[in-house]
Amino acid sequence: MATPPDPAPLPDGAEPDPAEIPSDGGASRTAPEVVTDRLLMRGFTDADRGPFARMNADPRVMEHFVAPMVRDASDAFVDRILDHWSTHGWGLWALERRDTGEFIGYTGLWPVRFEAAFVPRVEVGWRLAAEHWGHGLATEAARAAVDHAFTTLGWPEVTSFTAVGNLRSQRVMERIGMRREPEWDFDHPAVPVGHPVRPHVFYRLRAR
Ligand SMILES: CC(C)(COP(=O)(O)OP(=O)(O)OC[C@H]1O[C@@H](n2cnc3c(N)ncnc32)[C@H](O)[C@@H]1OP(=O)(O)O)[C@@H](O)C(=O)NCCC(=O)NCCS
């Protein structure tokens, strides 16, 4: 059984919250395949590195981040995703369209490691190539990821957050039943002070 990320103490004065980054429930060391109506959610392969890098370099996709990613950073992200599955037994899935076999992005569970009042937490996150937006595919994958967290891993909650202006992402959160908790909104510590994507909104979904 892998060790989950160490919980960090809440800063002085922050409201304690019962959920911490949870255990892996004895999950597998590689991404288990999850099949939805239109998607195969699977582990990343080397063949995904090219389309992943193209997606990460696209200014439309990275509009709500500080900058698009260069190829080396994109490849390093794939390496971290693979390492995370093997160490922790949960993580981000590569998304493949079942009708075309195309790689279209990722969705899944990722630890929140930066300094913020709500850390430690796990976020559910998504990033799709822009040509695949507008079909409900991110929402379809997000529902499956959350179901995996609650049903397979037995976690009590997942969170999500994004830049205030990223309304598409906030609509995915709302479509999967997440609720905004404005008291946990925060300035992302990795974004320079004064940058428009620094203020973030916080959402949470508790297992029923
Ligand atoms: C955030 C992101 C994944 C959202 O993608 P998306 O395609 O808009 O999200 P969904 O999968 O929920 O699709 C919803 C859209 O599909 C439409 N749709 C079509 N068929 C649908 C279906 N069967 N079910 C649900 N929605 C459907 C909806 O009407 C909606 O359209 P609208 O945006 O015009 O209102 C995408 O914009 C993205 O990758 N952005 C860049 C990366 C990013 O910002 N990630 C989040 C960082 S926190």
The ligand as an SDF file (V2000), in Angstrom:
LIG
                    3D

 48 50  0  0  0  0  0  0  0  0999 V2000
  -12.2860   23.6610  -18.7500 C   0  0  0  0  0  0  0  0  0  0  0  0
  -12.5620   22.7870  -19.9620 C   0  0  0  0  0  0  0  0  0  0  0  0
  -12.0810   21.3680  -19.7290 C   0  0  0  0  0  0  0  0  0  0  0  0
  -14.0600   22.7910  -20.2160 C   0  0  0  0  0  0  0  0  0  0  0  0
  -14.3410   22.1140  -21.4180 O   0  0  0  0  0  0  0  0  0  0  0  0
  -15.8390   22.1140  -21.9810 P   0  0  0  0  0  0  0  0  0  0  0  0
  -15.8580   21.3280  -23.2040 O   0  0  0  0  0  0  0  0  0  0  0  0
  -16.3500   23.5310  -22.0190 O   0  0  0  0  0  0  0  0  0  0  0  0
  -16.6160   21.4040  -20.7940 O   0  0  0  0  0  0  0  0  0  0  0  0
  -17.7340   20.2880  -20.8410 P   0  0  0  0  0  0  0  0  0  0  0  0
  -17.1660   18.9910  -21.1740 O   0  0  0  0  0  0  0  0  0  0  0  0
  -18.4600   20.3970  -19.5580 O   0  0  0  0  0  0  0  0  0  0  0  0
  -18.6540   20.7350  -22.0310 O   0  0  0  0  0  0  0  0  0  0  0  0
  -19.6430   21.7130  -21.8030 C   0  0  0  0  0  0  0  0  0  0  0  0
  -20.0990   22.2950  -23.1030 C   0  0  0  0  0  0  0  0  0  0  0  0
  -20.4840   21.2460  -23.9780 O   0  0  0  0  0  0  0  0  0  0  0  0
  -21.8740   21.3780  -24.3150 C   0  0  0  0  0  0  0  0  0  0  0  0
  -22.3830   20.0110  -24.4200 N   0  0  0  0  0  0  0  0  0  0  0  0
  -22.6410   19.3910  -25.5820 C   0  0  0  0  0  0  0  0  0  0  0  0
  -23.0130   18.1440  -25.3510 N   0  0  0  0  0  0  0  0  0  0  0  0
  -22.9970   17.9510  -24.0090 C   0  0  0  0  0  0  0  0  0  0  0  0
  -23.2580   16.8480  -23.1670 C   0  0  0  0  0  0  0  0  0  0  0  0
  -23.6250   15.6620  -23.6700 N   0  0  0  0  0  0  0  0  0  0  0  0
  -23.1300   17.0080  -21.8330 N   0  0  0  0  0  0  0  0  0  0  0  0
  -22.7450   18.1910  -21.2960 C   0  0  0  0  0  0  0  0  0  0  0  0
  -22.4590   19.2710  -22.0800 N   0  0  0  0  0  0  0  0  0  0  0  0
  -22.5870   19.1550  -23.4140 C   0  0  0  0  0  0  0  0  0  0  0  0
  -22.4580   22.2180  -23.2000 C   0  0  0  0  0  0  0  0  0  0  0  0
  -23.6210   22.8920  -23.6160 O   0  0  0  0  0  0  0  0  0  0  0  0
  -21.3260   23.1750  -22.9380 C   0  0  0  0  0  0  0  0  0  0  0  0
  -21.2660   24.1210  -23.9650 O   0  0  0  0  0  0  0  0  0  0  0  0
  -21.0220   25.6700  -23.6660 P   0  0  0  0  0  0  0  0  0  0  0  0
  -19.6470   25.8000  -23.1140 O   0  0  0  0  0  0  0  0  0  0  0  0
  -21.1580   26.3080  -24.9950 O   0  0  0  0  0  0  0  0  0  0  0  0
  -22.0680   26.0560  -22.6720 O   0  0  0  0  0  0  0  0  0  0  0  0
  -11.8370   23.3610  -21.2050 C   0  0  0  0  0  0  0  0  0  0  0  0
  -12.3090   24.6590  -21.4510 O   0  0  0  0  0  0  0  0  0  0  0  0
  -10.3230   23.3930  -21.0420 C   0  0  0  0  0  0  0  0  0  0  0  0
   -9.6450   22.3980  -21.2410 O   0  0  0  0  0  0  0  0  0  0  0  0
   -9.7910   24.5740  -20.7300 N   0  0  0  0  0  0  0  0  0  0  0  0
   -8.3610   24.7680  -20.6360 C   0  0  0  0  0  0  0  0  0  0  0  0
   -7.7380   24.1170  -19.4350 C   0  0  0  0  0  0  0  0  0  0  0  0
   -8.3250   24.6040  -18.1510 C   0  0  0  0  0  0  0  0  0  0  0  0
   -8.6010   25.7930  -17.9900 O   0  0  0  0  0  0  0  0  0  0  0  0
   -8.5030   23.6530  -17.2340 N   0  0  0  0  0  0  0  0  0  0  0  0
   -9.0470   23.9370  -15.9390 C   0  0  0  0  0  0  0  0  0  0  0  0
   -8.0350   24.5200  -15.0720 C   0  0  0  0  0  0  0  0  0  0  0  0
   -8.6290   24.6230  -13.4270 S   0  0  0  0  0  0  0  0  0  0  0  0
  1  2  1  0
  2  3  1  0
  2  4  1  0
  2 36  1  0
  4  5  1  0
  5  6  1  0
  6  7  2  0
  6  8  1  0
  6  9  1  0
  9 10  1  0
 10 11  2  0
 10 12  1  0
 10 13  1  0
 13 14  1  0
 14 15  1  0
 15 16  1  0
 15 30  1  0
 16 17  1  0
 17 18  1  0
 17 28  1  0
 18 19  1  0
 18 27  1  0
 19 20  2  0
 20 21  1  0
 21 22  1  0
 21 27  2  0
 22 23  1  0
 22 24  2  0
 24 25  1  0
 25 26  2  0
 26 27  1  0
 28 29  1  0
 28 30  1  0
 30 31  1  0
 31 32  1  0
 32 33  2  0
 32 34  1  0
 32 35  1  0
 36 37  1  0
 36 38  1  0
 38 39  2  0
 38 40  1  0
 40 41  1  0
 41 42  1  0
 42 43  1  0
 43 44  2  0
 43 45  1  0
 45 46  1  0
 46 47  1  0
 47 48  1  0
M  END
$$$$
